C-alpha cells in the first residue's frame, strides 16, 4: 500500500461517495470512502480507540499511516 494519492484524487473519491450516499447507497458510500487513504493522525487515534483489528477488518487504506509510521506500525 505505498501508492500516494493526490489531493484531487482524494476529493474525487469523496465527491463520488457523497453522490452514492445521496442516492441512498450507504454501503457503496462507505466502501468507496475506505479506498481513500486514512489520514495518519486519524489512523493512529482509531487504532488506539478501536483497535488494530477494526482497521484491518474494515479494509481501510492505511498507506499514508504506513508511510509516516512505518510498515509495521499496526503491530507496535
JOQUIZI-V217536 format. One line per field, one symbol per residue. ss: DSSP state (~ for helix, > for strand, _ for the rest). burial: # if it has 24 or more other C-alpha atoms within 12 Angstrom, else .. A space follows every 50 residues. Layout:
ss=???
burial=???
//
This chain:
ss=______~~~~~~~~~~~~~~~~___~~~~~~~~___>__~~~~~~~~~~~ _~~~~~~~__>_~~~~~~~___~~~_
burial=............##..#..............########...##..#... ....#....#######.......#..
//
